[in-house]
Amino acid sequence: MIERTPFIAGNWKMNLNVDQSTALVKAITVGINDISGIDVLVAPPFTNLFAVRQAIGKAGILLAAQNMHWEKEGAFTGEVSAQMLIEAGCSHVILGHSERRSLFKETDEMIDSKVKAAFLAGLKPIVCVGETLAERENGKTFEVIKNQLKGSLKYFVDKGDMPISTTLAYEPVWAIGTGRTATPEQAQEVHLFIRNWIKETFDQNTSDQIRILYGGSVKPDNASELMSRPDIDGALVGGASLKPDTFMGIIRF
């Protein structure tokens, strides 16, 4: 069985100014000095990307943006392109986060266009899927997840190939910022469903190597139990990534 490297990603959302962001990432670089065998990523707001990249220096912390547009350039006020993110020092980009889907009405088709643009530019996408509480209570979790995967990854599905540098993230909408967390059993069940979908849609090797993160009120006190499940390869962390002690607590799960 292929060993997948654990991956802990901090999504800072619309928080922290430049000074706070650089102080946080410097604290994280010190905190991971004695840690190996795990990938750590931070996703600051657009305005802080360059400063955070400078603060990271030679430390092995990956940098992601929280979103991007699918076009290379043009009259898209308020948007940024994949190439702009690369020039700011990003290696990854988060796409399809539930807040983008719900608050900004992003569709699977829009997310797929972004995934394609990111891939062609050389950015590694972290693609998010997840169901609402109503969808879970109505027994539609797997139907929703499957449709989001098929729609948000259509470019890869049509190609018949998904690069193993792609990361998927399962974040139940009802557990994001609510203090509620899917039980390890609930999370593992959906992660296994996603992994089986990858195998059926692509192949066994891709399924074995793609990392699937869990996102939804991850904290130091529940990270270890979540990460102990065979198909949970890491965490997409929101609020707990804004303070070095809690984020390091998750990294040291």
C-alpha positions in Angstrom: 0.0 0.0 0.0 1.3 3.5 -0.9 2.1 5.7 2.0 0.7 9.2 1.5 2.5 12.1 3.2 0.2 13.8 5.7 -0.9 17.3 4.6 -2.0 20.1 7.0 -3.3 23.2 5.3 -4.2 26.5 7.0 -6.9 28.6 5.3 -6.7 32.0 6.9 -9.8 33.3 5.1 -10.3 37.1 5.4 -8.2 37.5 8.5 -4.8 39.0 9.6 -2.9 42.0 8.2 0.5 41.8 6.8 2.4 42.1 10.1 0.1 39.5 11.7 0.5 37.2 8.8 4.3 37.4 8.7 4.5 36.9 12.5 2.3 33.8 12.3 4.2 32.2 9.5 7.5 32.9 11.2 6.2 31.2 14.4 5.1 28.2 12.3 8.6 28.0 10.6 10.2 27.8 14.1 7.6 25.2 15.2 8.1 22.8 12.4 11.9 22.9 12.6 12.1 19.4 14.3 9.2 17.9 12.3 9.6 15.8 9.1 7.4 13.6 7.0 4.5 16.1 6.8 3.5 18.8 4.4 2.4 22.2 5.8 0.7 24.9 3.8 -0.7 28.3 4.5 -3.3 30.3 2.5 -3.3 34.0 3.4 -5.5 36.7 1.9 -4.3 37.9 -1.6 -2.8 41.1 -0.1 -0.5 39.2 2.2 0.8 36.5 -0.2 4.0 38.2 -1.2 5.0 39.2 2.3 4.2 35.7 3.6 6.3 34.2 0.8 9.2 36.4 1.9 8.7 35.4 5.5 8.7 31.7 4.7 12.2 32.0 3.2 13.8 28.6 2.9 11.5 26.9 5.3 9.5 24.1 3.9 6.1 25.7 4.1 3.9 25.7 1.0 1.9 28.8 0.0 -1.6 28.8 -1.5 -4.1 31.3 -2.5 -7.8 31.0 -1.4 -9.3 31.4 -4.9 -8.5 32.6 -8.5 -10.2 33.3 -11.8 -10.1 31.0 -14.8 -9.1 33.6 -17.3 -5.5 34.6 -17.9 -6.2 38.3 -18.0 -8.9 40.8 -18.9 -11.7 43.0 -17.7 -12.5 41.0 -14.5 -12.4 43.7 -11.7 -11.4 42.3 -8.4 -10.1 39.0 -9.7 -6.6 37.5 -9.9 -5.2 34.9 -12.4 -3.2 31.8 -11.9 -0.1 33.4 -13.3 -0.4 36.3 -10.8 -0.5 33.8 -8.0 2.5 32.0 -9.2 4.4 35.3 -9.4 3.4 36.0 -5.8 5.1 32.7 -4.8 2.1 30.3 -4.7 2.4 26.6 -5.5 -1.2 25.8 -4.7 -4.7 27.3 -4.8 -7.9 26.4 -2.9 -10.9 26.0 -5.2 -14.6 25.3 -4.6 -14.5 26.1 -0.8 -18.0 25.9 0.6 -18.0 29.6 1.3 -17.2 30.3 -2.4 -20.0 27.9 -3.4 -22.6 29.3 -0.9 -21.8 33.0 -0.5 -20.6 33.7 -4.0 -22.7 31.2 -5.9 -19.9 29.4 -7.6 -21.1 26.5 -9.6 -19.3 23.2 -10.3 -18.8 24.4 -13.9 -17.0 27.6 -12.6 -14.9 25.6 -10.3 -14.0 23.1 -13.1 -12.9 26.1 -15.2 -10.6 27.2 -12.4 -9.2 23.7 -11.9 -8.3 23.6 -15.6 -6.7 27.0 -15.6 -4.7 26.3 -12.4 -3.5 23.0 -13.8 -2.5 24.4 -17.2 -0.6 27.3 -15.4 1.3 24.9 -13.1 -0.6 25.5 -9.9 -1.7 22.6 -7.8 -5.4 22.7 -7.0 -7.0 21.8 -3.6 -10.6 21.1 -4.6 -13.3 21.2 -1.9 -16.5 19.3 -1.8 -19.1 18.9 0.9 -22.8 18.6 1.8 -25.1 20.8 3.8 -26.9 19.7 7.0 -30.2 19.4 5.1 -28.6 17.2 2.4 -27.0 14.9 5.0 -30.3 14.6 7.0 -32.1 13.8 3.7 -29.7 11.0 3.0 -28.2 12.8 0.0 -24.5 13.1 1.1 -23.1 10.6 -1.4 -25.2 11.9 -4.3 -24.1 15.5 -3.6 -20.4 14.6 -3.2 -20.4 12.5 -6.4 -22.1 15.3 -8.4 -19.6 17.9 -7.1 -16.7 15.7 -7.9 -17.9 15.0 -11.4 -18.7 18.6 -12.1 -15.8 20.3 -10.4 -13.3 17.9 -11.9 -14.9 17.5 -15.3 -11.7 18.6 -17.1 -9.8 15.7 -15.5 -12.7 13.3 -16.0 -12.9 14.1 -19.7 -9.2 13.7 -20.0 -9.3 10.4 -18.2 -6.4 11.5 -16.0 -6.1 13.4 -12.8 -2.6 14.5 -11.7 -1.6 13.0 -8.4 -0.5 16.6 -7.3 -4.2 17.4 -7.0 -5.6 17.4 -3.5 -9.2 16.9 -2.6 -10.8 18.2 0.6 -14.1 17.0 2.1 -15.6 19.7 4.2 -19.2 19.1 5.4 -20.8 22.5 5.3 -22.5 21.9 8.6 -19.2 21.6 10.3 -17.4 24.7 9.0 -17.0 27.4 11.7 -19.8 25.9 13.7 -17.8 24.0 16.3 -19.5 20.8 15.1 -17.2 18.2 13.6 -18.0 15.1 11.6 -17.2 12.0 13.7 -14.1 10.2 12.6 -16.4 7.4 11.4 -18.6 9.9 9.4 -15.5 11.6 7.9 -13.8 8.2 7.0 -17.0 7.0 5.3 -17.1 10.0 2.9 -13.3 9.9 2.4 -13.5 6.2 1.4 -16.4 7.0 -0.9 -14.3 9.7 -2.6 -11.3 7.4 -2.9 -13.5 4.7 -4.5 -14.9 7.3 -6.9 -11.3 8.2 -7.9 -10.5 4.5 -8.5 -13.7 4.0 -10.6 -13.3 7.2 -12.6 -9.5 7.1 -13.1 -7.5 4.1 -11.8 -6.2 2.4 -8.7 -2.8 4.1 -8.7 -4.4 7.6 -8.8 -6.8 6.6 -6.0 -3.9 5.3 -3.9 -1.8 8.5 -4.3 -4.3 11.4 -4.2 -4.5 13.0 -0.8 -7.9 13.7 0.7 -8.1 16.3 3.5 -10.9 16.7 6.1 -12.1 20.3 6.8 -14.6 21.3 9.4 -13.8 22.6 12.9 -10.5 20.7 13.1 -8.7 21.3 16.4 -5.7 19.9 18.3 -8.0 17.8 20.4 -9.7 16.0 17.5 -6.9 16.0 14.9 -5.3 12.8 16.0 -8.5 10.7 16.0 -9.5 12.0 12.5 -6.0 11.5 11.1 -5.9 7.9 12.4 -8.5 6.9 9.8 -7.0 5.2 6.7 -8.4 7.5 4.1 -8.0 10.8 5.9 -4.6 12.2 4.8 -4.7 15.6 6.5 -6.7 18.6 7.4 -7.9 21.9 5.8 -7.9 24.0 8.9 -9.8 27.3 9.3 -10.0 29.2 12.6 -7.5 27.0 14.4 -4.8 27.9 11.8 -4.8 31.6 12.9 -2.8 31.0 16.1 0.5 29.2 16.1 -0.1 27.1 19.2 -3.4 25.6 17.9 -2.1 25.1 14.4 1.1 23.5 15.7 -1.1 21.3 17.9 -2.8 20.0 14.7 0.5 19.6 12.8 1.9 17.5 15.7 -1.2 15.3 15.7 
